[in-house]
Amino acid sequence: MATVQITLPDALAQEATKAGLLAPDKTERMLREGLRAERLERFKAARAVLATEPLAPMTAEEISAEIAAYRTEQRRAAGS
């Protein structure tokens, strides 16, 4: 588990402490919710791009080649 140190204005730190938001479980939940929202925004942006610039269809052979290349890269990254 990592330890994170943040710097906040005094008034904000006091208010967050009083509200219980600096408790580890609350902070973890807020970070997870923020990360989820960020991923959702990136997904929506990617969908918008694909809606305006769709990818060309791939043949079964092209799909198989992409899968094989991905698996090769995964094995290489794992050191096997």
Buried (B, 14 or more C-beta within 10 A) or exposed (E): EEEEEEEEEEEEBEEBEEEEBEEEEEBEEEEEEEEEEEEEEEEEEEEEEEEEEEEEEEEEEEEEEEEEEEEEEEEEEEEE
